[in-house]
Amino acid sequence: MKRIRLKVAYDGTDFHGFQKLPELRTVEGVLEDALCELCREPVELIGASRTDSGVHSRGNVAVFDTESSIPPDRFCYALDQKLPPDLRVIASEACAPDWHPRKQKAIKTYEYSIYNGRIEDPLLRRYAWHCPYPLDTEAMREALLQLVGSHDFTAFSNPASQILQRGGSAERTICSAELMEEGGPAYGGGRGLIRLRIKGDGFLYHMVRIITGTVMETGTGAKAPEDIKDILNSKDRKKAGMTAPARGLCLMSIDYAAEDGT
Amino acid sequence: MKRIRLKVAYDGTDFHGFQKLPELRTVEGVLEDALCELCREPVELIGASRTDSGVHSRGNVAVFDTESSIPPDRFCYALDQKLPPDLRVIASEACAPDWHPRKQKAIKTYEYSIYNGRIEDPLLRRYAWHCPYPLDTEAMREALLQLVGSHDFTAFSNPASQILQRGGSAERTICSAELMEEGGPAYGGGRGLIRLRIKGDGFLYHMVRIITGTVMETGTGAKAPEDIKDILNSKDRKKAGMTAPARGLCLMSIDYAAEDGT
């Protein structure tokens, strides 16, 4: 028996999230079915991040145990023909038999894409949130900087969060929060694609999407960048902005510290 | 009666090309239906570029005549609710009543996207051609440079081209042909997205896709950049490379010289 670690990429549009649910198309469900067929044995996946319905990934991580004789680094190729086009295993390798993707220190990188043009771009509609109003990206950058560091992120998380409901800590550390602009004529002149790239040691339920919704309000002028500190201190979800839609969010990578892969 | 000029963007995946065809979903057909409904009169579109099935656009141009009282610059907003999500009119304005989008000098800009990773990226599958082999992008840049200038592009066009079959000239001018790389960790490390951006005064049937297929072969080493001149001189389609798939191609813009818009 060996444990295999997979890097999993998907277009979340047509999945009901990562985690297996009866009767619904989920990443975990579809991937487990393909692995069972490939390995000819029952397979149970353990995923690192249970991304929401509609959220995309270029770097989610999952492990499973198998008796299969397929070489660990070949699983990604062997799965290619068994997976639908909106789901791919982009890398595979052996890891220690007790390595658990949610019990290791890791830095997660998320990107949130906003299309800032007067009219929606049909080529970005599945992967970006459309904002037709002019955005002050300098104010948004300032707002993002207020979030960097260790804070109690209760105000920036959905109160339905299981961790919060069980009385767990809402303290998380954001290592960096950048804004990148891709403008120019490709997007009809001037305005274009805005990406928020946020790295942290862990994220509460809806945290990146609520951060995005709040930072967006500093871009339209509805909030000031300085308000972010007050919102953090309030620990009140109602003080923060709206939850940005799932389609703009992509889990880019999970970087584990001091890997012990076999 | 006034003539309105539209800038048209679409995700070509689910369209059978631009030009109207009986029983099939086309950009022209869907857009004309929406305009008829909006203007409450029969509308006939004249398109600048009859893009192929599966080809995308961020800047195709079309005109139509109308008695409607909608202000010319508001058509793009008025159409927003009447169009499906994969089709948008991103700008609208009045133009001279005799202005014809195919009878003006213009520079067209196309981009062809290639995803160069070992395993397909599910988020790019609709908009890029997947090449799993390492590509020598310097050789590809050299090959592209050989194409810049005025040449007879018979070897780089589909022999079914109506222009060629009618005995028309195959001489076209490519103003610039660049290769841009977006690599990095976002695409699983090292390799990533390669874009070919080609500007010219006109393109023959399948010309950008055959250029891409040929330039790709200089990237894998199957052809040398110097071969491009011989292929041009041969005027023989069989000497050039394969026709790259439609999904990687996007018409980015059409820039008309010395506009006479009213």
Interface residues (C-beta under 8 A of the other chain):
Chain A: K7 A9 Y10 D11 H56 R58 G59 C76 Y77 D80 P85 D86 L87 R88 V89 I90 A91 E111 G117 R118 I119 E120 D121 P122 L123 R125 Y127 P185 A186 Y187 G188 C250 M252 S253
Chain B: K7 A9 Y10 D11 H56 R58 G59 C76 Y77 D80 P85 D86 L87 R88 V89 I90 A91 E111 G117 R118 I119 E120 D121 P122 L123 R125 Y127 P185 A186 Y187 G188 C250 M252 S253
